[in-house]
Amino acid sequence: MRPHRLNGLALAAALLCSACAAPTAELAGYAPQPVQMPGQWNTPTNAASSLAERPFGSLFKDAELEALIKEALSNNRDIRIAAQRVELARAQYGLQRSAGLPNLGADASATRSQAPSGLSATENLTSSSYRLGLAMPAWEIDLWGRIASLSDAALNNVRASEALRHFVEVGLVSQVAAGWLNLLEYDQSLLIAERTRVSRVESLRIVTLRFNAGVVSKVDVTQAETSLAQAQAAYAQLQQKRGLQENALSQLAGRNPGPLRVSKPLERHELPQALPAGIPSDLLTRRPDVRAAELSLAATQANVEAARKAFLPSISLTGFLGFISPQLSQLIDGDRQAYTISPAVTLPLFTGGRLSSNLQAAEAQQRIATEDYARTTQGALREVEDALVRFQRLREQQAAMQTIVKASQERLRLVDLRYVNGISSYFEVLDSQRQLFDAELQLTQLTSGAYAAVIELYRALGGGWTPQG
């Protein structure tokens, strides 16, 4: 063998080895740090069970609320968009998976050409060629698993989109329940405001009689009128808030704005005495958004593997099976059968930095997904802790406010008696009315807030929703 041929083979072998070599150290993969999960919650709670294990209907036994949730899950636009994103991810996965399979197509062609019969020929030679059969375009044989890695990434993206759809569903259920609680709170507050208004109408009547009798001055009358107007203004403001909440709930349910009526008042709903939260590590499997972040991280890891394997040689195969004939009438005769098989090897010798940049981009995406996974997990931990703290402290405030309401009611009763007997001024009556009204409204808000904390904890723990039959 000639020396220059030996040198050519040596050069080809060196190029092949360089193509098959792993990327340089500066392009090495990124090793994600595991998320550290605490062993228990900071707020004391029962770790033997979890609120998320219960169906939502066991938290608030309200048929009207459950019907509204069902309607929202069926008609909400965000739910429909999330479902279509899942379908989009599935279609993209199907496209990526098909890249690893050969393509076959019918191939029929006719060629007629004319060319000189020789260098000195004065006449042209005319020829025809007909072809019919099955053709296989260039099919890359996934020798190193690059296409399989891309398929794994696409499949993880499908699973991540499914988890995100579940997260949207859980969030929607929580939003509907929280909005429903707001309606109950506003209805309870409207009852208090109406009762206060009626009471102040009676106070104005008494003060007017006493003024006409010359017992009190005009100042008491104006103060009573102001107090009544304040109650009427508070009633109108509560009606405004309720109307806005009705519109928000209607949108969540996928319907046009309209009135919503509730039959079971807030005070008839039972509030749990304690909320079991299980253990923090349960969030890694229960929370849909944490699961979606984990699957997205797995997808980026598969993309990094595919980017590394792109440095290796690619092997493709092209083929044809059918008939070839110079005459159309003899095309499908037995002696016209033909086939071709054309393997090819492609070595990425120089790409202008494209492969290196692609790997760097994939590794950057992996680092982003790692941080997003850690951020999502820490956010889930915080939301659970916030809900536990909120529920515990709101329960304590609620108990204290109940005492304040009872004391304010007794104070107003006593001050009314003292005023009628001429012992107290009307200012004391107004102050007692204001304190009682404010205390009753705050008690309603605290009660509603405690219910909202239950819903928030249920969502934060990754609880789903099971329709009740």
C-alpha positions in Angstrom: 0.0 0.0 0.0 1.3 3.4 -0.9 2.5 5.7 1.9 0.0 8.5 1.1 -2.9 6.1 1.4 -1.6 5.0 4.8 -1.5 8.6 5.8 -5.1 9.1 4.6 -6.4 6.2 6.6 -4.6 7.4 9.7 -6.1 10.9 9.3 -9.6 9.4 8.8 -9.1 7.3 12.0 -8.0 10.3 13.9 -11.0 12.3 12.8 -13.3 9.4 13.7 -11.8 9.2 17.2 -12.1 12.9 17.6 -15.7 12.9 16.6 -16.5 10.1 19.0 -14.8 11.8 21.9 -16.7 13.3 24.7 -17.1 17.1 24.9 -14.5 19.1 26.6 -14.5 19.6 30.4 -15.9 23.1 30.1 -19.0 21.6 28.4 -19.5 18.9 31.1 -22.9 18.3 32.5 -24.4 20.1 35.4 -25.1 18.0 38.5 -28.2 19.3 40.2 -28.2 19.6 44.0 -31.0 17.6 45.7 -33.7 19.6 47.5 -33.4 19.4 51.2 -36.8 18.6 52.8 -37.4 19.3 56.5 -38.5 16.3 58.6 -41.5 18.1 60.1 -43.4 21.3 60.0 -42.6 24.3 62.1 -46.2 24.7 63.2 -47.4 21.8 65.4 -49.7 19.5 63.5 -50.7 15.9 63.1 -48.1 14.2 60.9 -49.9 10.8 60.9 -52.4 11.8 58.2 -52.9 14.6 55.7 -55.8 16.8 54.9 -55.0 16.2 51.2 -56.1 12.6 51.6 -59.7 13.6 52.1 -62.1 14.3 49.2 -63.0 18.0 49.0 -66.6 17.3 49.7 -65.8 16.2 53.2 -64.4 19.7 54.0 -67.5 21.7 53.1 -70.6 19.7 52.8 -72.4 22.1 50.5 -74.3 20.8 47.5 -74.4 24.2 45.9 -70.7 24.7 46.1 -70.0 21.2 44.7 -72.3 21.9 41.7 -70.5 25.2 41.0 -67.1 23.4 41.2 -68.3 20.8 38.7 -69.6 23.5 36.4 -66.2 25.4 36.6 -64.2 22.2 35.9 -66.3 21.6 32.8 -66.5 25.2 31.4 -63.6 27.2 32.7 -61.4 28.6 30.0 -58.1 28.1 31.8 -58.9 24.4 32.2 -59.6 24.1 28.5 -56.4 25.9 27.6 -54.4 23.6 29.9 -56.1 20.6 28.3 -55.1 21.8 24.9 -51.5 22.3 26.0 -51.5 18.7 27.0 -52.7 17.7 23.5 -50.1 20.0 22.0 -47.3 18.3 24.0 -48.6 14.9 23.0 -48.5 15.8 19.4 -45.0 17.1 19.7 -44.0 13.9 21.4 -45.5 11.9 18.5 -43.5 14.0 16.0 -40.3 13.4 17.9 -40.9 9.7 18.3 -41.5 9.3 14.6 -38.0 10.7 13.9 -36.6 7.4 15.1 -38.7 5.3 12.6 -38.0 4.8 8.9 -40.3 6.5 6.4 -41.7 4.6 3.4 -43.4 6.2 0.4 -44.6 5.2 -3.0 -42.1 6.2 -5.7 -43.2 6.6 -9.3 -41.2 8.6 -11.8 -40.6 8.9 -15.5 -37.4 10.3 -17.1 -36.7 11.1 -20.7 -33.4 12.5 -21.7 -31.4 13.4 -24.8 -27.6 13.8 -25.0 -24.9 13.3 -27.7 -24.0 9.7 -28.2 -20.3 10.5 -28.1 -17.7 13.3 -28.1 -17.6 13.4 -31.9 -21.2 12.2 -32.6 -23.4 14.4 -34.7 -26.6 12.7 -33.5 -28.2 12.8 -30.1 -29.2 9.7 -28.2 -32.6 9.7 -26.6 -33.4 7.5 -23.7 -36.3 6.8 -21.3 -36.4 5.4 -17.8 -39.5 4.5 -15.7 -39.4 3.7 -12.0 -42.1 2.3 -9.7 -41.8 1.0 -6.1 -41.3 1.8 -2.5 -38.7 4.4 -1.5 -37.2 5.0 1.9 -35.7 8.5 2.4 -32.6 8.9 4.5 -33.3 7.2 7.9 -30.9 7.9 10.7 -30.1 4.8 12.6 -30.1 5.8 16.3 -26.9 4.0 17.1 -26.0 6.3 20.1 -29.5 6.9 21.4 -29.6 10.6 20.5 -33.1 10.4 19.0 -34.2 8.3 21.9 -33.0 11.0 24.4 -35.0 13.6 22.5 -38.1 11.3 22.6 -37.6 10.9 26.4 -37.5 14.7 26.8 -40.7 15.1 24.8 -42.4 12.4 26.8 -41.4 14.1 30.1 -42.8 17.4 28.7 -46.1 15.6 28.1 -46.2 14.3 31.7 -45.3 17.8 33.0 -48.1 19.4 31.0 -50.5 16.8 32.5 -49.3 17.7 36.0 -49.7 21.4 35.3 -53.3 20.7 34.1 -54.0 19.0 37.4 -52.4 22.0 39.2 -54.7 24.4 37.3 -57.7 22.2 38.3 -56.8 22.2 42.0 -56.2 25.9 41.8 -59.6 26.5 40.2 -61.3 24.4 42.8 -59.6 26.5 45.5 -60.6 29.8 43.8 -64.2 28.8 43.5 -64.4 27.6 47.1 -62.7 30.8 48.3 -65.0 33.0 46.3 -68.0 31.0 47.6 -66.8 31.7 51.1 -66.6 35.4 50.3 -70.2 35.3 49.3 -71.1 33.6 52.6 -69.1 36.3 54.4 -70.8 39.1 52.6 -74.2 37.6 53.2 -73.5 37.3 56.9 -72.1 40.8 57.0 -75.2 42.1 55.2 -77.4 40.6 57.8 -75.4 42.3 60.5 -75.5 45.6 58.6 -79.3 45.3 58.1 -79.8 44.5 61.8 -77.7 47.5 62.7 -79.6 49.7 60.3 -82.9 48.7 61.8 -81.5 49.3 65.3 -80.3 52.7 64.4 -83.6 53.6 62.8 -85.2 52.8 66.1 -82.6 54.9 67.9 -83.3 57.8 65.7 -87.0 57.5 66.4 -86.4 57.5 70.1 -83.9 60.4 70.0 -86.4 62.4 67.8 -89.2 61.9 70.4 -86.9 63.0 73.2 -85.9 66.1 71.2 -89.5 66.9 70.5 -90.2 66.6 74.2 -87.3 69.0 74.9 -85.2 66.4 76.8 -82.2 66.4 74.4 -80.7 68.8 72.0 -80.6 68.8 68.2 -77.0 67.5 68.4 -78.3 64.1 69.5 -80.6 64.0 66.5 -77.9 64.8 64.0 -75.6 62.2 65.6 -78.4 59.6 65.3 -78.9 60.5 61.7 -75.2 60.3 61.0 -75.0 56.9 62.6 -77.9 55.6 60.5 -76.4 56.9 57.3 -73.1 55.2 58.2 -74.9 51.9 58.5 -76.7 52.4 55.2 -73.4 53.2 53.5 -71.8 50.1 54.9 -74.7 48.0 53.6 -74.3 49.5 50.1 -70.5 48.8 50.2 -71.1 45.2 51.1 -73.6 44.8 48.3 -71.1 46.2 45.9 -68.4 43.7 47.1 -70.9 40.8 46.8 -71.8 41.8 43.3 -68.2 41.9 42.2 -67.6 38.5 43.8 -70.7 37.1 41.9 -69.1 38.3 38.6 -65.8 36.7 39.5 -67.4 33.4 40.3 -69.4 33.5 37.2 -66.3 33.9 35.1 -64.6 31.0 36.9 -67.6 28.9 36.1 -67.3 29.8 32.5 -70.7 31.6 32.4 -71.7 35.2 31.8 -72.0 37.5 34.9 -75.2 36.8 36.9 -76.6 36.5 40.4 -75.6 33.7 42.7 -77.7 32.8 45.7 -76.6 30.6 48.7 -78.9 28.8 51.0 -76.6 27.6 53.7 -75.2 30.5 55.8 -71.6 30.7 57.0 -72.4 30.0 60.6 -73.9 26.6 59.7 -70.6 25.3 58.2 -68.5 23.3 60.6 -64.9 24.4 61.1 -62.3 21.7 61.8 -60.6 22.0 65.2 -57.2 20.8 63.8 -55.7 20.4 60.4 -53.4 17.3 59.8 -50.6 18.1 57.3 -48.7 14.9 57.0 -44.9 15.2 56.4 -43.2 17.7 54.2 -41.7 15.1 51.8 -45.2 14.2 50.7 -45.3 17.4 48.7 -42.7 15.9 46.2 -45.4 13.4 45.1 -48.6 15.2 45.9 -48.1 18.7 44.6 -48.8 18.8 40.8 -46.6 21.9 40.3 -43.7 20.3 42.1 -44.2 17.1 40.0 -44.3 19.2 36.8 -41.1 21.0 37.8 -39.4 17.6 38.4 -40.6 16.3 35.0 -39.4 19.4 33.3 -36.0 19.0 34.9 -35.9 15.4 33.6 -36.7 16.6 30.1 -33.8 19.1 30.2 -31.5 16.3 31.3 -32.5 14.2 28.3 -31.9 17.2 26.1 -28.4 17.5 27.5 -27.8 13.9 26.7 -29.0 14.4 23.1 -26.8 17.5 22.7 -23.8 15.5 23.8 -24.5 12.6 21.5 -24.8 15.0 18.5 -20.9 15.1 18.6 -20.9 11.4 17.5 -21.1 10.2 13.9 -24.5 9.7 12.4 -25.4 6.7 10.3 -28.2 7.0 7.8 -29.8 4.5 5.3 -31.6 5.2 2.0 -33.3 2.5 0.0 -35.6 1.6 -2.9 -37.4 -1.5 -3.8 -39.5 -1.9 -7.0 -39.2 -1.9 -10.8 -37.0 0.1 -13.2 -37.4 -0.2 -17.0 -36.6 1.8 -20.2 -40.1 1.0 -21.5 -43.3 1.7 -19.7 -45.0 -1.5 -21.0 -42.3 -3.7 -19.5 -42.1 -1.9 -16.2 -43.6 -4.6 -14.0 -42.1 -7.6 -15.8 -40.2 -10.0 -13.5 -36.8 -9.2 -14.9 -37.3 -5.5 -14.1 -37.1 -5.8 -10.4 -34.6 -3.6 -8.7 -33.4 -2.4 -5.3 -30.9 0.0 -3.9 -29.4 0.3 -0.4 -27.3 3.3 0.4 -25.7 3.5 3.8 -23.9 6.8 4.8 -21.8 7.9 7.7 -21.6 11.6 8.6 -18.9 13.0 10.8 -19.4 16.4 12.4 -15.9 17.8 11.6 -16.5 21.5 11.6 -19.9 23.1 12.5 -18.8 26.6 13.4 -19.5 26.0 17.1 -23.1 25.0 16.5 -22.9 21.7 18.4 -21.0 23.3 21.3 -23.5 26.2 21.5 -26.3 23.7 21.4 -24.9 21.8 24.3 -24.2 24.9 26.3 -27.8 26.0 25.7 -29.1 22.6 26.8 -27.0 22.7 30.0 -28.2 26.2 30.7 -31.8 25.1 30.4 -31.0 22.2 32.8 -29.6 24.6 35.4 -32.7 26.8 35.0 -35.0 23.8 35.5 -33.0 22.7 38.6 -33.4 26.1 40.2 -37.1 26.2 39.2 -37.6 22.9 40.8 -36.0 24.0 44.0 -37.9 27.3 44.0 -41.2 25.5 43.4 -40.5 23.1 46.2 -39.6 25.8 48.7 -42.7 27.8 47.6 -44.8 24.8 48.4 -43.3 24.4 51.8 -43.9 28.0 52.6 -47.5 27.9 51.4 -48.2 25.0 53.8 -46.5 26.7 56.7 -48.4 29.9 55.9 -51.8 28.1 55.9 -51.0 26.3 59.1 -50.0 29.5 60.9 -53.0 31.4 59.4 -55.5 28.8 60.6 -54.1 28.6 64.1 -53.8 32.3 64.7 -57.2 33.1 63.1 -58.8 30.5 65.4 -57.3 32.3 68.4 -58.4 35.7 67.1 -61.9 34.3 66.4 -62.2 33.1 70.0 -61.1 36.5 71.3 -63.4 38.3 69.0 -66.4 36.2 70.1 -65.7 37.4 73.7 -65.5 41.0 72.4 -68.8 40.7 70.6 -70.6 39.4 73.7 -69.1 42.1 75.8 -70.1 44.8 73.2 -73.6 43.5 73.1 -73.9 43.8 76.9 -72.3 47.2 76.9 -74.8 48.5 74.3 -77.7 47.2 76.3 -76.6 48.9 79.4 -75.7 52.2 77.7 -79.1 52.2 76.1 -80.8 51.9 79.5 -78.6 54.6 81.0 -79.4 56.9 78.1 -83.1 56.4 78.3 -82.9 57.2 82.1 -80.8 60.3 81.4 -77.6 59.0 82.9 -75.4 58.6 79.8 -74.9 60.9 76.8 -75.9 59.8 73.3 -72.2 59.8 72.4 -71.8 56.7 74.6 -74.6 55.1 72.7 -73.1 55.9 69.3 -69.7 54.6 70.5 -71.2 51.4 71.8 -73.1 50.9 68.5 -70.0 51.4 66.5 -67.9 49.0 68.5 -70.5 46.3 68.3 -71.0 46.7 64.6 -67.2 46.6 63.9 -66.7 43.6 66.2 -69.5 41.6 64.5 -68.1 42.4 61.1 -64.6 41.4 62.2 -65.8 38.2 63.7 -67.4 37.3 60.4 -64.2 38.1 58.5 -62.1 36.0 61.0 -64.5 33.1 60.6 -64.4 33.3 56.8 -60.6 33.6 57.0 -60.3 30.4 59.0 -62.4 28.6 56.4 -60.2 30.1 53.7 -57.1 28.8 55.5 -58.5 25.3 55.4 -58.9 25.6 51.6 -55.5 27.1 51.2 -53.9 24.3 53.2 -55.8 21.7 51.2 -54.4 23.2 48.0 -50.9 23.7 49.4 -50.7 20.0 50.4 -51.6 18.9 46.9 -55.2 17.8 47.6 -57.4 17.0 44.7 -61.1 17.0 44.3 -63.4 14.0 44.2 -67.0 14.6 43.0 -69.5 13.3 45.5 -72.1 10.9 44.1 
